[in-house]
Amino acid sequence: MSTKRIVSLVLVLSFLLAGCSGPVAEETSSSSSSSAVCYSCPGETLRSPVIRNSSFDVPVADESSSSYSLVFTGSWDLVESEEYKEELTHLFYAVYPRICARWGDGTEPSTICLYADPSDDGVAYSSGETIGVSVAYANENPTDIGWFAHELAHSAFYFYSYLDWFEEILASYAGYRYFHNTSPSALKYIDLSCESVQSWYYEPYGEGVPFFAYLDYKYPTTGSSLGLLDSLVAAIDSGEIELEGDPLDPDTAFNSVVSSVTGCSTIEDLRLQFLADVESGDYSFDGFSSYRDNYLTSDIPGVPDISYVSLELPDLSSVPSASAVSGPVSYDNVFSSATVVRSSGYINEGEADSFLVDGSLDTKWCAESGNVTDVSYVVEGVEHFIVLDLGSEVAFDTYTVYNAGSVELSEWNMSSWELLVSSDGTTFYPVDYQESCAMDVASFDIGLTTARYVMLKVYDAEEDGGTVRLYELTAGMR
């Protein structure tokens, strides 16, 4: 199988812990050179995937023995989800102590005031001990709590400096490592080969997290010395570093630390090394379980040690692999009235998942890796998936895939996928697995099959990247 390993504050508030009253001033800049920094400013793209509260399964910490506490203030009566506060509480007591254990300097707040802001039209913000979340966002996205891990990181290592990209990416990395990768239900999908990762160039809100994961892997903290990220944080805390400066300038204080730890002259040298190692296959990401610095966040009183998610590909050797049917096929399409039950996501309304079964080659289902909002099968190496309801049980013996090359470029063709069927929409049985088939249009004889529900799992969405482009999926009796 061809696989691509998966590698997804703005308002200044014045609060007293005994009686928080609300925001008093707004900071509109997205730069962290101000006293507050932004997770997702108005106009910025929210990059975290949706987290499903219903399957949130991070081990619950013992709140009674924690050195930290969480206080809810503001308009929580306006937040509609009954589970929302409970899930945020679980996240806080499991994640915040880990971030503080690694990057806290002893001055981080022991109590976090979480304010439900009825007037904010963004996502979330933080300033020291105060974190706010938009009530409107909470109601519109009741299963997304990943923002809280990011904001907690800002509270833990609140830098009194003029940093730009480093602080934001570090906060995103903290959330990615100490929340998203600790539970399959919270796992964030990042494809090392996707364009947003490959082209990231020190943007605060870009996909720099995979680069930081690489730095922790390549230059970790050990019992004898600090790794690169921890050395940079220590230098910032001590005042040695006040801003990053030019990433190509070896004479900055930032790059002086880079050089002393890694031997490379600049952070840009390391970024280029990261890209080269990804391209050559010398570096791939399959989770944090083997990272040498895991001891930094272990044995914290009341906090269960992390069992990191392992990205393990399923054994598909026993799944039938149908042969492609030669020549054109003809049948009545039983997928013509199918509806989409759920999918991993889509790029926009004009290329929605429903276009996969609309009977037209003028439309397509398109989704980049960053559009994945349902991560149900990410740990199995699935890049995208879709579940169809045929309305009733129907019989078919052949199905046809209209790949990207049927209309656009063949290099964008999906080449590895699995087709599964179900009578109840819960238990699915595989009927075909194609390990390497990148034909523009391909039909497969799977034998007589009866099903009401059909699932397509995409393992390799395109030749070089993680974007799926499928124009049509049909089936019938030949």
C-alpha positions as CSV (number, residue, x, y, z in Angstrom):
1,M,0.0,0.0,0.0
2,S,1.2,3.5,-0.8
3,T,0.9,5.4,2.4
4,K,1.5,9.0,3.5
5,R,1.9,9.2,7.2
6,I,-0.2,11.7,9.1
7,V,1.7,14.1,10.8
8,S,-5.2,20.9,12.1
9,L,-5.2,36.0,22.2
10,V,-6.8,39.0,20.9
11,L,-9.0,40.5,23.7
12,V,-7.4,41.9,26.7
13,L,-9.6,41.2,29.7
14,S,-9.6,42.5,33.2
15,F,-10.8,39.9,35.7
16,L,-10.6,39.2,39.4
17,L,-10.9,35.5,40.2
18,A,-13.6,36.4,42.7
19,G,-16.1,37.9,40.3
20,C,-15.1,38.2,36.7
21,S,-17.0,41.0,35.1
22,G,-16.2,40.8,31.3
23,P,-14.0,42.3,28.7
24,V,-12.8,45.9,28.9
25,A,-10.7,46.4,25.8
26,E,-10.2,44.8,22.5
27,E,-6.8,44.1,20.8
28,T,-7.4,43.7,17.1
29,S,-3.8,42.9,16.0
30,S,-3.1,39.3,15.3
31,S,0.6,39.8,16.2
32,S,1.9,38.5,19.5
33,S,3.9,41.6,19.9
34,S,0.9,42.9,21.9
35,S,0.1,41.7,25.4
36,A,-2.5,39.3,24.1
37,V,-2.3,36.8,21.3
38,C,-4.8,35.3,18.9
39,Y,-5.8,31.8,18.2
40,S,-8.2,32.5,15.3
41,C,-8.7,36.2,14.6
42,P,-11.6,37.3,12.5
43,G,-10.5,36.6,8.9
44,E,-8.1,33.9,9.8
45,T,-8.9,30.3,8.9
46,L,-9.6,28.0,11.8
47,R,-7.2,25.1,11.3
48,S,-8.2,22.7,14.1
49,P,-10.5,19.9,13.1
50,V,-13.8,19.2,14.7
51,I,-13.5,17.2,17.9
52,R,-16.4,14.8,18.6
53,N,-17.4,15.2,22.3
54,S,-19.4,12.0,22.1
55,S,-16.3,9.9,21.8
56,F,-13.9,12.1,23.8
57,D,-11.9,9.4,25.6
58,V,-8.8,11.1,27.0
59,P,-8.2,9.5,30.5
60,V,-9.8,11.7,33.1
61,A,-7.4,13.3,35.6
62,D,-8.0,13.4,39.3
63,E,-9.2,17.0,39.9
64,S,-8.9,16.7,43.7
65,S,-5.2,16.2,43.6
66,S,-4.4,18.7,40.9
67,S,-2.3,21.8,41.6
68,Y,-4.5,23.7,39.1
69,S,-8.1,24.8,39.1
70,L,-10.6,25.9,36.5
71,V,-13.3,28.6,37.1
72,F,-16.2,29.1,34.7
73,T,-17.5,32.7,34.4
74,G,-19.5,34.7,32.0
75,S,-22.6,33.7,30.0
76,W,-22.4,29.9,30.2
77,D,-26.2,29.8,30.5
78,L,-26.2,30.8,26.8
79,V,-24.1,27.8,25.7
80,E,-26.5,25.2,24.5
81,S,-24.5,22.0,24.7
82,E,-24.9,20.3,28.1
83,E,-21.6,18.4,27.6
84,Y,-19.5,21.4,26.6
85,K,-18.3,22.5,30.1
86,E,-17.7,18.9,31.2
87,E,-15.5,18.2,28.1
88,L,-13.5,21.4,28.7
89,T,-13.0,20.4,32.3
90,H,-11.7,17.0,31.3
91,L,-9.3,18.7,28.8
92,F,-8.1,21.2,31.3
93,Y,-7.1,18.8,34.1
94,A,-5.4,16.4,31.6
95,V,-3.7,18.9,29.4
96,Y,-2.8,22.0,31.3
97,P,-0.6,20.2,33.9
98,R,1.4,18.6,31.1
99,I,2.0,21.9,29.3
100,C,3.1,23.5,32.6
101,A,5.3,20.6,33.5
102,R,7.2,21.1,30.3
103,W,7.1,24.8,29.6
104,G,6.0,26.5,32.7
105,D,8.5,28.6,34.6
106,G,6.7,28.7,38.0
107,T,4.9,31.9,37.2
108,E,2.1,30.4,35.2
109,P,-1.4,30.9,36.7
110,S,-2.6,28.0,38.9
111,T,-6.2,29.0,38.3
112,I,-7.6,29.6,34.8
113,C,-10.7,31.8,34.5
114,L,-12.7,30.5,31.4
115,Y,-15.1,33.2,30.3
116,A,-18.1,32.6,28.0
117,D,-18.1,35.8,25.9
118,P,-21.6,36.7,24.5
119,S,-20.2,39.6,22.4
120,D,-17.1,38.1,20.7
121,D,-17.5,37.1,17.1
122,G,-14.2,35.1,16.8
123,V,-13.3,31.8,18.4
124,A,-11.2,32.2,21.5
125,Y,-8.6,34.4,23.2
126,S,-6.3,34.4,26.2
127,S,-4.5,36.9,28.3
128,G,-2.6,35.5,31.3
129,E,-5.0,33.7,33.6
130,T,-8.0,34.6,31.5
131,I,-9.3,32.6,28.5
132,G,-12.4,33.6,26.7
133,V,-14.5,31.7,24.2
134,S,-17.2,33.1,21.9
135,V,-20.6,31.9,22.9
136,A,-21.7,32.0,19.3
137,Y,-18.8,29.8,18.2
138,A,-19.4,27.3,21.0
139,N,-23.0,27.0,19.9
140,E,-22.2,26.7,16.2
141,N,-19.3,24.2,16.9
142,P,-20.4,22.3,20.0
143,T,-18.0,19.4,19.3
144,D,-14.8,21.5,18.9
145,I,-12.8,22.0,22.0
146,G,-9.3,21.9,20.5
147,W,-9.0,25.6,20.8
148,F,-8.9,25.3,24.6
149,A,-5.6,23.3,24.5
150,H,-4.1,26.0,22.3
151,E,-5.1,28.8,24.6
152,L,-4.0,26.9,27.7
153,A,-0.6,26.8,26.2
154,H,-0.5,30.5,25.8
155,S,-1.4,30.9,29.5
156,A,1.3,28.4,30.5
157,F,4.2,30.0,28.7
158,Y,3.0,33.6,28.4
159,F,6.0,35.3,26.8
160,Y,6.6,38.9,27.7
161,S,8.5,39.5,24.4
162,Y,8.0,40.6,20.8
163,L,7.7,37.1,19.4
164,D,5.7,36.5,16.2
165,W,5.4,33.0,14.7
166,F,7.2,31.0,17.4
167,E,4.8,31.5,20.2
168,E,1.7,30.8,18.1
169,I,3.2,27.6,16.5
170,L,4.4,26.4,19.9
171,A,0.9,26.9,21.3
172,S,-0.6,24.9,18.4
173,Y,2.1,22.2,18.8
174,A,1.3,21.9,22.5
175,G,-2.3,21.4,21.8
176,Y,-1.5,19.0,18.9
177,R,0.8,16.9,21.1
178,Y,-0.8,17.0,24.5
179,F,-4.4,16.9,23.4
180,H,-5.0,15.9,19.8
181,N,-2.6,13.0,19.8
182,T,-3.7,11.5,23.1
183,S,-7.1,10.2,21.9
184,P,-8.3,8.8,18.5
185,S,-11.5,10.9,18.9
186,A,-9.4,14.1,19.1
187,L,-6.7,13.2,16.6
188,K,-5.9,16.0,14.2
189,Y,-5.2,15.1,10.6
190,I,-2.0,16.7,9.1
191,D,-0.5,15.3,6.0
192,L,3.3,15.9,5.7
193,S,3.0,16.0,1.9
194,C,0.2,18.6,1.8
195,E,1.0,22.0,0.3
196,S,0.2,24.0,3.4
197,V,2.9,22.0,5.3
198,Q,5.4,22.1,2.5
199,S,5.0,25.8,1.9
200,W,4.8,27.0,5.5
201,Y,7.3,29.9,6.0
202,Y,7.1,31.1,9.6
203,E,3.5,32.3,9.4
204,P,1.9,32.4,12.9
205,Y,-1.2,30.7,11.8
206,G,0.2,28.4,9.2
207,E,0.9,24.7,9.3
208,G,4.2,24.8,11.3
209,V,3.2,22.1,13.8
210,P,4.7,19.2,11.8
211,F,8.0,21.1,11.7
212,F,8.0,21.4,15.5
213,A,7.2,17.7,15.8
214,Y,10.2,17.0,13.7
215,L,12.4,19.3,15.9
216,D,11.3,17.4,19.0
217,Y,12.1,14.1,17.3
218,K,15.4,15.2,15.9
219,Y,16.6,17.4,18.8
220,P,14.9,16.2,22.0
221,T,15.5,17.1,25.6
222,T,17.3,14.3,27.4
223,G,18.5,13.8,31.0
224,S,21.8,15.5,30.1
225,S,20.7,18.5,27.9
226,L,17.8,20.6,26.7
227,G,16.5,20.0,23.2
228,L,16.0,22.7,20.7
229,L,12.4,23.8,21.5
230,D,13.0,23.7,25.3
231,S,16.3,25.6,24.8
232,L,14.5,28.3,22.9
233,V,11.8,28.6,25.5
234,A,14.4,28.8,28.3
235,A,16.2,31.6,26.3
236,I,13.0,33.5,25.9
237,D,12.1,33.2,29.6
238,S,15.6,34.5,30.6
239,G,15.3,37.5,28.2
240,E,18.1,36.2,26.0
241,I,15.7,36.1,23.1
242,E,13.1,38.9,22.6
243,L,12.2,38.3,19.0
244,E,12.9,35.7,16.3
245,G,14.5,38.0,13.8
246,D,15.3,37.0,10.2
247,P,15.2,33.2,10.0
248,L,18.1,33.3,7.5
249,D,20.4,35.5,9.7
250,P,22.9,33.4,11.7
251,D,23.7,36.4,14.0
252,T,20.3,36.7,15.7
253,A,20.0,35.6,19.3
254,F,17.3,33.1,18.2
255,N,19.6,31.5,15.6
256,S,22.5,31.5,18.1
257,V,20.5,29.1,20.3
258,V,19.6,27.0,17.2
259,S,23.3,26.8,16.3
260,S,24.4,25.8,19.8
261,V,21.9,23.0,20.1
262,T,21.9,21.6,16.5
263,G,25.1,22.8,14.8
264,C,23.0,24.3,12.0
265,S,23.5,28.0,11.4
266,T,19.8,29.0,11.2
267,I,16.3,27.8,11.8
268,E,15.8,28.0,8.0
269,D,18.5,25.4,7.6
270,L,16.5,23.1,9.8
271,R,13.3,23.8,7.9
272,L,14.9,22.8,4.6
273,Q,16.4,19.8,6.3
274,F,12.9,18.8,7.5
275,L,11.5,19.1,4.0
276,A,14.3,17.1,2.5
277,D,13.9,14.3,5.1
278,V,10.2,14.1,4.4
279,E,10.8,13.9,0.7
280,S,13.5,11.2,1.0
281,G,11.5,9.2,3.5
282,D,14.1,9.6,6.2
283,Y,11.4,11.2,8.4
284,S,7.8,10.1,8.7
285,F,5.4,10.7,11.6
286,D,3.4,7.9,13.1
287,G,2.7,9.4,16.6
288,F,4.6,10.5,19.6
289,S,4.9,7.2,21.5
290,S,8.6,6.7,20.7
291,Y,9.7,10.3,21.4
292,R,12.6,10.4,23.8
293,D,11.3,13.4,25.7
294,N,8.0,11.8,26.8
295,Y,9.4,11.6,30.4
296,L,8.9,15.4,30.6
297,T,5.2,15.0,31.0
298,S,5.1,11.7,32.9
299,D,4.5,11.0,36.6
300,I,2.4,14.2,37.1
301,P,0.3,13.8,40.3
302,G,-3.3,13.1,39.5
303,V,-2.7,13.1,35.7
304,P,-2.7,9.7,33.8
305,D,0.4,9.2,31.7
306,I,-0.3,9.6,28.0
307,S,-0.9,6.6,25.8
308,Y,-0.2,8.3,22.5
309,V,-2.3,7.3,19.5
310,S,-0.4,5.0,17.2
311,L,-1.1,5.4,13.5
312,E,-1.4,1.8,12.5
313,L,-2.5,0.7,9.0
314,P,-5.0,-2.1,9.0
315,D,-4.2,-5.5,7.6
316,L,-6.1,-5.6,4.3
317,S,-4.5,-8.8,3.0
318,S,-7.7,-10.8,3.5
319,V,-10.0,-8.2,1.8
320,P,-11.1,-9.3,-1.7
321,S,-9.5,-7.4,-4.6
322,A,-11.7,-7.3,-7.6
323,S,-10.3,-7.2,-11.1
324,A,-11.1,-4.2,-13.3
325,V,-13.7,-4.9,-16.0
326,S,-12.3,-4.4,-19.5
327,G,-14.2,-2.2,-21.9
328,P,-17.2,0.0,-21.2
329,V,-19.9,-1.2,-18.8
330,S,-23.7,-0.5,-18.9
331,Y,-26.1,-0.8,-16.0
332,D,-28.9,1.1,-14.2
333,N,-27.1,3.2,-11.5
334,V,-28.5,2.1,-8.1
335,F,-26.5,4.9,-6.5
336,S,-28.4,7.6,-8.4
337,S,-30.8,8.4,-5.4
338,A,-28.2,7.9,-2.7
339,T,-27.7,10.4,0.1
340,V,-24.6,11.2,2.1
341,V,-24.8,10.0,5.7
342,R,-21.5,11.4,6.7
343,S,-18.0,12.0,5.3
344,S,-14.6,13.2,6.4
345,G,-15.3,16.6,4.9
346,Y,-15.2,18.7,1.8
347,I,-13.4,21.8,0.6
348,N,-16.5,24.0,-0.1
349,E,-20.2,23.9,-0.9
350,G,-19.4,23.9,-4.6
351,E,-17.4,20.7,-4.3
352,A,-19.4,19.0,-1.5
353,D,-19.5,15.3,-0.8
354,S,-23.0,15.0,-2.3
355,F,-21.6,15.6,-5.7
356,L,-20.1,12.2,-5.7
357,V,-23.5,10.7,-6.4
358,D,-25.4,13.4,-8.3
359,G,-25.1,11.7,-11.7
360,S,-23.1,14.4,-13.3
361,L,-19.4,14.6,-14.4
362,D,-19.7,18.4,-14.3
363,T,-19.3,18.3,-10.5
364,K,-17.0,16.5,-8.0
365,W,-16.4,15.8,-4.4
366,C,-13.1,17.5,-3.4
367,A,-11.4,17.6,0.0
368,E,-7.9,18.5,1.0
369,S,-6.3,16.9,4.1
370,G,-7.0,20.2,6.0
371,N,-10.8,19.8,5.3
372,V,-11.0,16.5,7.3
373,T,-13.5,17.2,10.1
374,D,-14.4,13.6,11.0
375,V,-11.3,11.8,12.0
376,S,-13.0,8.4,12.7
377,Y,-10.6,6.4,10.5
378,V,-7.4,8.5,10.5
379,V,-5.6,6.1,12.8
380,E,-6.1,3.4,10.1
381,G,-4.4,5.5,7.5
382,V,-7.6,6.6,5.9
383,E,-7.2,10.0,4.3
384,H,-10.8,10.6,3.4
385,F,-14.1,8.6,3.6
386,I,-17.8,8.8,2.7
387,V,-20.9,6.8,3.8
388,L,-23.9,6.6,1.5
389,D,-27.5,5.6,2.2
390,L,-29.1,4.0,-0.9
391,G,-32.6,4.4,0.7
392,S,-33.3,0.7,0.7
393,E,-31.5,-2.6,0.2
394,V,-30.4,-2.9,-3.5
395,A,-28.4,-5.5,-5.4
396,F,-25.4,-4.7,-7.6
397,D,-22.4,-6.6,-8.9
398,T,-20.3,-3.9,-10.4
399,Y,-19.2,-0.4,-9.3
400,T,-17.4,2.3,-11.2
401,V,-15.1,5.1,-10.0
402,Y,-14.7,8.3,-12.0
403,N,-11.4,9.6,-10.9
404,A,-10.0,13.1,-11.3
405,G,-8.4,12.1,-14.6
406,S,-11.9,11.5,-16.1
407,V,-12.2,15.3,-16.3
408,E,-8.9,16.8,-15.1
409,L,-5.3,15.5,-14.5
410,S,-4.6,11.8,-14.1
411,E,-1.8,12.6,-11.6
412,W,-4.6,13.6,-9.2
413,N,-6.2,10.2,-9.4
414,M,-7.1,8.3,-6.2
415,S,-5.0,5.1,-6.3
416,S,-5.8,3.1,-3.1
417,W,-9.2,2.6,-1.6
418,E,-11.6,0.2,0.0
419,L,-15.3,-0.3,-0.6
420,L,-17.5,-1.6,2.2
421,V,-21.2,-2.4,2.5
422,S,-23.8,-2.6,5.3
423,S,-27.4,-3.4,5.9
424,D,-27.8,-1.3,9.1
425,G,-25.3,1.5,8.6
426,T,-23.3,0.4,11.7
427,T,-21.5,-2.8,10.8
428,F,-19.7,-2.6,7.4
429,Y,-18.1,-5.5,5.5
430,P,-15.4,-5.0,2.9
431,V,-16.2,-6.1,-0.7
432,D,-13.2,-4.7,-2.5
433,Y,-9.7,-3.3,-1.8
434,Q,-7.6,-1.7,-4.5
435,E,-4.0,-1.2,-3.4
436,S,-2.7,0.5,-6.5
437,C,-5.1,1.4,-9.3
438,A,-4.9,5.0,-10.7
439,M,-7.1,4.6,-13.8
440,D,-9.1,7.6,-14.9
441,V,-12.3,5.5,-15.0
442,A,-12.4,2.0,-13.6
443,S,-15.2,-0.6,-13.1
444,F,-14.9,-3.6,-10.8
445,D,-16.9,-6.8,-10.7
446,I,-17.4,-7.6,-7.0
447,G,-20.0,-10.4,-7.5
448,L,-23.6,-10.2,-6.4
449,T,-23.8,-7.8,-3.4
450,T,-26.9,-6.6,-1.5
451,A,-26.6,-3.5,0.7
452,R,-28.4,-0.3,1.8
453,Y,-25.3,1.5,3.0
454,V,-22.0,1.9,1.2
455,M,-18.7,3.3,2.5
456,L,-15.7,4.3,0.5
457,K,-12.4,4.6,2.4
458,V,-9.6,6.5,0.6
459,Y,-6.1,5.4,1.5
460,D,-4.1,7.2,-1.2
461,A,-6.0,10.2,-2.5
462,E,-3.5,11.4,-5.2
463,E,0.0,10.8,-6.4
464,D,1.6,13.6,-4.4
465,G,-0.6,15.0,-1.7
466,G,-3.7,14.3,0.3
467,T,-6.5,15.9,-1.8
468,V,-9.3,13.6,-3.0
469,R,-11.1,14.6,-6.3
470,L,-13.8,12.2,-7.3
471,Y,-16.4,13.0,-10.0
472,E,-18.8,10.1,-9.6
473,L,-19.3,6.7,-7.9
474,T,-21.9,4.5,-9.6
475,A,-23.0,0.8,-9.3
476,G,-25.5,-1.6,-10.8
477,M,-26.1,-5.1,-12.3
478,R,-24.3,-5.7,-15.5
